[in-house]
């Protein structure tokens, strides 16, 4: 088992290296296609959303309070857009929902 750990680490290192190296080697010219450039522009945002969305809902340990906190954050962000207000509003919504759920 211990010898396989080094094999796993080597395979993951190779996979990580290839993912970073291949675009540099294969794409030497500037990408001029508008659709591909638009797609590549939004990849970081989509990746961040895909990683954080499940964590937002499950962070409280209660699905209902997580969803209500997310909805509250989305509404505040749409109306105002201030990050501080969004985070405080979402935290307050989760806190209030958790208090109500504890009383019921």
BELGIBEL-V476173 format. One line per field, one symbol per residue. psi: psi as a letter, one per 30 degrees, with the letter a starting at -180 (. if undefined). A space follows every 10 residues. Layout:
psi->???
This chain:
psi->eeffeeeeee eeeeeeeeee eeeeefiflk jfkeeeeeef efeeeeeeee efeeeeegef fkeeeeeeee eeeeeeeeee fkeeeeeeee eeeeeeeeee eee.
